[in-house]
Amino acid sequence: MIEDGIIIAVDESGVPPAGLPVVDLGDRTLLPGLVDAHVHLVLPGVPDPVAAAAAPEGKLLMNARQAASRCLDAGITTVRDLGDRDYVTLRLREELALRPHEGPHLLVSGPPITTAQGHCWFLGGALEDPAGLPEAVRHRATRDVDFIKIMASGGEITPGSRSWQPQFTAAELRSVVVESHRLGLSVAAHAHAVDAIEGALAAGVDTIEHGTFRTPAGVEPDRRLIERVAEAGIPVSVTTGFSPAGPPLDESARSRIERTLAAAVDMRDAGVRIVCASDAGISDQKQHGLLPYSVIRLVEAGFSPVEALRAATSTAAEACGLARKGRVAPGFDADLLVVTGDPLRDITTITAVVAVYRGGRCVREFESRKGSPGASNGRAVPWS
């Protein structure tokens, strides 16, 4: 039962109170709307993200609008954007607050903080001198970002960057955390490298993004480090899903992803809070709307369907600091996903979207769908 966009009751009797308007969805499964805690909306999921990021601001905003719509098509009702250029997503955040039928609830960081020529320098957040880190945080706070993103390690899509190399010391990361927390902002740290995960943990960041335990030799999970992350209670966003509409992974990438998924299982077993995210936008293998396929990959790796679904709903919402998202329960926002079939028995039915609700209102309707992200045979429903 929903009132003013909020779930006020969940009655398992199946008998609604007399006189209450009822929407009968038929033999469907009702889930919380998905929460994608790691997305890059201005990047359109093409082979060359560096060139795509150099587009004019108007093109970047158009990319972000289209990406947001595709997320909603896939049942993603909340998105945390982990890095744009020129603060384009702040404008989109304002648009979607007024027109919720066009995209998810949006949290934004602006350009990620990185080193000179460091990972994602092309988004405009590079610093020549680490002494400027607190000022970089303050500048973003004046722009009214929702949180701070910092590149604690190198990454895969930036020429010359190495994902197994840290970019900042623990003390430098700590200066970002201290200033961010003073201003009421959380910190998300991109950290592939083992040393970068160590630094992020020591600095007290709020979320570790990727957490792939990269070394020059490959993926090498550190058992003691995993235990310390679990003890600290820091969520780790696992971003190993890929779009079925994109080109296939080469053998090297496939092997690395399999080892990363095995590390995610090790982290889960140690008590680390795992967030299932997408990193959508960074390549043609990472097209927007792929989060359901990230959920499927977790199940294939050994997570139960319930664990994987929580990683993309309630746990993801908690990691993003959203107290009213990610659950079908009284007091939570009525952001809902309706699918054909039972994802607790067959997790692939999470892609068979029938309808999507934001704030209790239907914003997407589909006759029946089970396919690639963004593909639909339905219609967007205007907010009225």
C-alpha positions as CSV (number, residue, x, y, z in Angstrom):
1,M,0.0,0.0,0.0
2,I,1.4,3.3,-1.1
3,E,0.6,6.9,-0.1
4,D,2.4,10.0,-1.4
5,G,5.1,7.9,-3.0
6,I,5.9,6.0,0.2
7,I,5.1,2.4,1.0
8,I,2.9,2.6,4.1
9,A,2.1,-1.1,4.5
10,V,2.9,-4.6,3.0
11,D,0.0,-6.9,3.6
12,E,0.7,-10.6,2.8
13,S,-3.0,-11.6,3.1
14,G,-3.6,-10.6,-0.5
15,V,-6.9,-9.0,0.5
16,P,-6.8,-5.2,0.1
17,P,-8.9,-3.0,2.4
18,A,-12.4,-2.3,1.0
19,G,-12.5,0.7,-1.3
20,L,-8.7,0.9,-1.9
21,P,-7.7,1.4,-5.5
22,V,-5.8,-1.7,-6.6
23,V,-3.3,-2.3,-9.4
24,D,-3.4,-6.0,-10.3
25,L,-0.1,-7.0,-11.9
26,G,-1.1,-10.6,-12.4
27,D,1.3,-13.5,-11.9
28,R,4.4,-11.3,-11.5
29,T,7.2,-10.7,-9.0
30,L,7.5,-7.4,-7.3
31,L,11.0,-6.3,-6.3
32,P,12.7,-3.1,-5.0
33,G,13.9,-0.9,-7.9
34,L,17.5,-1.7,-8.6
35,V,20.3,0.6,-7.3
36,D,23.3,0.9,-9.5
37,A,26.1,2.4,-7.3
38,H,28.7,2.8,-10.0
39,V,27.8,4.4,-13.3
40,H,29.3,7.0,-15.7
41,L,26.4,8.6,-17.5
42,V,28.3,11.0,-19.7
43,L,30.2,8.1,-21.3
44,P,28.0,6.4,-23.9
45,G,29.5,2.8,-23.8
46,V,31.7,3.1,-26.9
47,P,35.1,1.6,-27.7
48,D,37.0,4.9,-27.1
49,P,35.8,6.6,-23.9
50,V,38.6,9.2,-24.0
51,A,37.4,10.6,-27.3
52,A,33.7,10.4,-26.1
53,A,34.6,12.5,-23.0
54,A,36.0,15.2,-25.2
55,A,32.6,15.9,-26.8
56,P,30.9,19.3,-26.3
57,E,29.0,19.8,-23.1
58,G,25.6,19.6,-24.8
59,K,26.6,16.2,-26.3
60,L,27.7,14.9,-22.9
61,L,24.3,16.0,-21.4
62,M,22.5,14.2,-24.2
63,N,24.5,11.1,-23.5
64,A,23.7,11.3,-19.9
65,R,19.9,11.7,-20.5
66,Q,19.9,8.7,-22.9
67,A,21.9,6.6,-20.4
68,A,19.5,7.6,-17.5
69,S,16.5,6.5,-19.6
70,R,18.1,3.2,-20.4
71,C,18.8,2.6,-16.8
72,L,15.1,3.1,-16.0
73,D,14.2,0.7,-18.8
74,A,16.2,-2.0,-17.0
75,G,14.5,-1.4,-13.7
76,I,17.2,0.7,-12.2
77,T,15.5,3.4,-10.2
78,T,18.5,4.8,-8.4
79,V,21.9,5.6,-9.9
80,R,25.2,6.9,-8.3
81,D,27.3,8.5,-10.9
82,L,31.0,8.0,-10.2
83,G,32.5,10.6,-12.5
84,D,31.4,13.1,-15.2
85,R,33.0,16.0,-17.0
86,D,32.2,19.7,-16.3
87,Y,29.6,18.7,-13.6
88,V,27.1,17.8,-16.4
89,T,25.3,15.3,-14.2
90,L,24.3,18.1,-11.7
91,R,22.1,19.5,-14.4
92,L,20.7,16.1,-15.1
93,R,20.0,15.6,-11.4
94,E,17.9,18.7,-11.4
95,E,16.0,17.6,-14.5
96,L,15.2,14.2,-13.2
97,A,14.0,15.6,-9.9
98,L,11.4,17.5,-11.9
99,R,10.7,14.7,-14.4
100,P,11.1,11.4,-12.7
101,H,9.7,9.4,-15.6
102,E,12.8,10.2,-17.6
103,G,15.4,8.6,-15.4
104,P,16.4,7.3,-11.9
105,H,17.0,9.1,-8.7
106,L,20.5,10.4,-9.2
107,L,23.5,10.9,-6.9
108,V,26.5,12.7,-8.5
109,S,30.2,13.3,-7.7
110,G,31.3,15.6,-10.5
111,P,34.8,15.0,-12.1
112,P,36.7,12.3,-10.1
113,I,39.8,13.5,-8.3
114,T,42.9,12.0,-9.9
115,T,46.6,12.7,-10.5
116,A,48.2,14.6,-13.5
117,Q,47.7,12.3,-16.4
118,G,46.2,9.7,-14.0
119,H,43.2,7.5,-14.4
120,C,40.3,9.4,-16.1
121,W,42.3,12.7,-16.2
122,F,40.3,13.4,-19.3
123,L,37.2,14.1,-17.2
124,G,38.9,17.2,-15.8
125,G,39.6,16.3,-12.2
126,A,43.5,16.0,-12.3
127,L,45.7,17.6,-9.7
128,E,49.3,18.6,-10.2
129,D,50.0,18.7,-6.5
130,P,48.5,16.4,-3.8
131,A,48.6,19.4,-1.4
132,G,45.5,20.6,-3.3
133,L,43.4,17.6,-2.4
134,P,41.4,19.4,0.4
135,E,40.7,22.3,-1.8
136,A,39.5,20.0,-4.6
137,V,37.0,18.6,-2.1
138,R,35.9,22.0,-1.1
139,H,35.4,23.1,-4.7
140,R,33.2,20.1,-5.3
141,A,31.2,20.8,-2.2
142,T,30.5,24.3,-3.4
143,R,29.0,22.8,-6.6
144,D,26.7,20.7,-4.4
145,V,27.9,17.3,-5.2
146,D,26.4,14.3,-3.3
147,F,29.8,12.7,-2.5
148,I,33.5,12.7,-3.5
149,K,35.1,10.3,-5.9
150,I,38.9,9.8,-5.9
151,M,41.1,7.5,-8.0
152,A,43.2,5.7,-5.5
153,S,44.7,3.5,-8.2
154,G,45.2,3.5,-11.9
155,G,42.6,2.0,-14.3
156,E,42.0,0.1,-17.5
157,I,40.6,2.7,-19.9
158,T,43.2,5.4,-19.5
159,P,46.2,5.1,-21.8
160,G,49.4,4.9,-19.8
161,S,47.5,4.2,-16.5
162,R,48.1,0.9,-14.7
163,S,45.4,-0.6,-12.5
164,W,47.9,-2.3,-10.2
165,Q,49.6,1.0,-9.3
166,P,48.4,3.3,-6.5
167,Q,48.0,7.0,-7.4
168,F,47.9,8.5,-3.9
169,T,49.4,7.6,-0.5
170,A,47.2,6.7,2.5
171,A,48.0,10.1,4.0
172,E,46.8,11.9,0.9
173,L,43.6,9.8,0.8
174,R,43.1,10.5,4.4
175,S,43.2,14.3,3.8
176,V,40.4,13.8,1.3
177,V,38.4,11.8,3.8
178,V,38.8,14.2,6.6
179,E,37.8,17.2,4.5
180,S,34.9,15.4,2.9
181,H,33.5,14.2,6.2
182,R,33.9,17.7,7.7
183,L,31.6,18.9,4.9
184,G,29.2,16.0,5.3
185,L,30.2,14.2,2.2
186,S,31.1,10.5,1.8
187,V,34.1,9.3,-0.2
188,A,34.2,6.6,-2.9
189,A,37.6,5.3,-3.7
190,H,38.4,3.7,-7.1
191,A,40.9,1.0,-6.0
192,H,42.0,-1.9,-8.2
193,A,45.5,-2.2,-6.8
194,V,46.2,-4.1,-3.6
195,D,48.2,-1.2,-2.3
196,A,45.4,1.2,-3.2
197,I,42.9,-0.9,-1.3
198,E,45.3,-0.9,1.7
199,G,45.5,2.9,1.4
200,A,41.8,3.4,1.1
201,L,41.2,1.2,4.1
202,A,43.8,3.1,6.2
203,A,42.2,6.4,5.1
204,G,38.7,5.4,6.2
205,V,36.9,5.8,2.9
206,D,33.2,5.1,2.8
207,T,33.2,2.7,-0.2
208,I,35.8,0.8,-2.2
209,E,35.1,0.7,-5.9
210,H,36.1,-2.4,-7.8
211,G,38.3,-4.0,-5.2
212,T,40.0,-6.3,-7.7
213,F,43.3,-6.9,-5.8
214,R,45.4,-6.2,-8.9
215,T,49.1,-6.7,-8.9
216,P,51.6,-6.7,-11.8
217,A,51.1,-10.5,-11.8
218,G,47.3,-10.4,-12.0
219,V,44.5,-10.7,-9.5
220,E,45.9,-11.8,-6.1
221,P,43.4,-11.5,-3.2
222,D,45.0,-10.9,0.2
223,R,43.2,-12.9,2.8
224,R,44.3,-10.7,5.7
225,L,43.4,-7.5,3.8
226,I,40.0,-8.9,3.1
227,E,39.4,-9.6,6.8
228,R,40.4,-6.1,7.7
229,V,38.0,-4.6,5.1
230,A,35.3,-6.8,6.6
231,E,36.2,-5.6,10.2
232,A,36.1,-2.0,9.1
233,G,32.6,-2.5,7.6
234,I,33.5,-0.8,4.3
235,P,31.3,-1.9,1.4
236,V,33.1,-3.0,-1.8
237,S,31.4,-2.4,-5.2
238,V,31.9,-5.3,-7.5
239,T,31.7,-4.2,-11.2
240,T,32.3,-7.5,-13.1
241,G,29.1,-7.6,-15.2
242,F,29.2,-7.0,-19.0
243,S,26.5,-6.3,-21.5
244,P,25.4,-9.2,-23.7
245,A,25.0,-6.7,-26.5
246,G,28.7,-5.8,-26.4
247,P,31.6,-7.6,-28.0
248,P,32.9,-10.7,-26.3
249,L,35.7,-10.5,-23.8
250,D,39.1,-11.8,-24.9
251,E,40.5,-14.7,-23.0
252,S,42.8,-12.6,-20.8
253,A,40.0,-10.4,-19.7
254,R,37.7,-13.3,-19.2
255,S,40.2,-15.1,-17.0
256,R,40.8,-11.9,-14.9
257,I,37.1,-11.4,-14.4
258,E,36.6,-15.0,-13.3
259,R,39.4,-14.5,-10.7
260,T,37.8,-11.2,-9.6
261,L,34.5,-12.9,-9.1
262,A,36.1,-15.6,-7.1
263,A,37.7,-12.8,-4.9
264,A,34.2,-11.4,-4.5
265,V,33.0,-14.7,-3.1
266,D,36.0,-14.8,-0.7
267,M,35.0,-11.3,0.4
268,R,31.4,-12.3,1.0
269,D,32.5,-15.3,3.0
270,A,34.7,-13.1,5.1
271,G,31.8,-10.8,5.9
272,V,32.5,-7.9,3.5
273,R,29.4,-6.1,2.4
274,I,29.3,-6.6,-1.4
275,V,27.6,-4.1,-3.6
276,C,26.7,-5.2,-7.1
277,A,27.3,-2.4,-9.6
278,S,27.9,-2.0,-13.3
279,D,30.6,0.7,-14.2
280,A,28.3,1.3,-17.2
281,G,29.5,3.7,-19.9
282,I,33.2,3.0,-19.9
283,S,33.4,0.8,-23.0
284,D,31.3,-1.0,-25.6
285,Q,31.2,-4.0,-23.2
286,K,29.7,-1.8,-20.5
287,Q,26.5,-0.4,-22.0
288,H,24.0,1.4,-19.8
289,G,21.3,-0.7,-18.2
290,L,23.6,-3.8,-17.7
291,L,23.2,-4.0,-13.9
292,P,20.8,-7.0,-14.1
293,Y,23.6,-8.9,-15.9
294,S,26.0,-8.0,-13.1
295,V,23.5,-9.6,-10.7
296,I,23.3,-12.7,-12.8
297,R,27.1,-12.9,-12.9
298,L,27.2,-12.9,-9.0
299,V,24.8,-15.8,-8.9
300,E,26.9,-17.7,-11.5
301,A,29.9,-17.1,-9.3
302,G,28.3,-18.6,-6.2
303,F,26.1,-16.0,-4.6
304,S,22.6,-17.0,-3.8
305,P,19.9,-15.1,-5.7
306,V,18.8,-13.4,-2.5
307,E,22.4,-12.3,-1.8
308,A,22.9,-11.0,-5.3
309,L,19.6,-9.1,-5.3
310,R,20.3,-7.5,-2.0
311,A,23.7,-6.5,-3.3
312,A,21.9,-4.5,-6.1
313,T,19.1,-3.2,-3.8
314,S,19.2,-2.8,0.0
315,T,23.0,-3.2,0.4
316,A,23.7,-0.8,-2.5
317,A,21.2,1.7,-1.1
318,E,22.9,1.6,2.3
319,A,26.3,2.0,0.8
320,C,25.1,5.1,-1.0
321,G,23.7,6.5,2.2
322,L,20.1,6.2,1.1
323,A,17.9,5.2,4.1
324,R,14.6,5.0,2.1
325,K,15.7,3.0,-1.0
326,G,16.2,-0.6,-1.8
327,R,13.4,-2.4,0.1
328,V,9.7,-3.2,-0.3
329,A,8.8,-2.3,3.3
330,P,6.9,0.4,5.2
331,G,8.6,3.8,5.2
332,F,10.6,3.2,2.0
333,D,10.2,5.0,-1.3
334,A,7.8,3.1,-3.6
335,D,10.5,2.6,-6.3
336,L,9.5,-0.8,-7.6
337,L,10.5,-3.3,-10.3
338,V,8.0,-5.8,-11.7
339,V,9.3,-8.9,-13.6
340,T,7.8,-12.0,-15.1
341,G,8.9,-15.2,-13.3
342,D,10.6,-15.7,-10.0
343,P,14.2,-14.5,-9.8
344,L,14.7,-16.5,-6.6
345,R,14.4,-19.6,-8.7
346,D,15.7,-18.3,-12.0
347,I,17.8,-15.1,-11.6
348,T,17.7,-14.4,-15.3
349,T,14.1,-13.4,-15.0
350,I,15.4,-10.1,-13.5
351,T,15.8,-9.1,-17.2
352,A,12.1,-9.8,-18.0
353,V,10.8,-6.3,-17.0
354,V,7.1,-5.8,-17.0
355,A,6.9,-2.4,-15.3
356,V,8.9,0.1,-13.3
357,Y,7.6,2.5,-10.6
358,R,9.2,5.6,-9.2
359,G,7.6,7.1,-6.1
360,G,4.6,4.8,-6.6
361,R,3.9,5.9,-10.1
362,C,4.4,3.7,-13.2
363,V,7.1,5.2,-15.4
364,R,7.7,2.2,-17.7
365,E,5.4,-0.5,-19.0
366,F,6.4,-3.5,-21.1
367,E,4.2,-6.3,-22.5
368,S,7.0,-8.8,-21.7
369,R,10.7,-8.5,-22.1
370,K,13.8,-10.5,-21.5
371,G,16.8,-9.3,-23.5
372,S,19.7,-6.9,-23.8
373,P,19.9,-3.6,-21.8
374,G,17.9,-0.8,-23.3
375,A,15.9,-3.1,-25.6
376,S,12.2,-2.7,-25.1
377,N,8.8,-3.4,-26.6
378,G,7.0,-1.2,-24.2
379,R,6.6,2.5,-23.6
380,A,7.7,5.2,-21.3
381,V,4.8,6.5,-19.1
382,P,4.7,10.3,-18.6
383,W,4.7,11.6,-15.0
384,S,1.2,13.0,-14.4
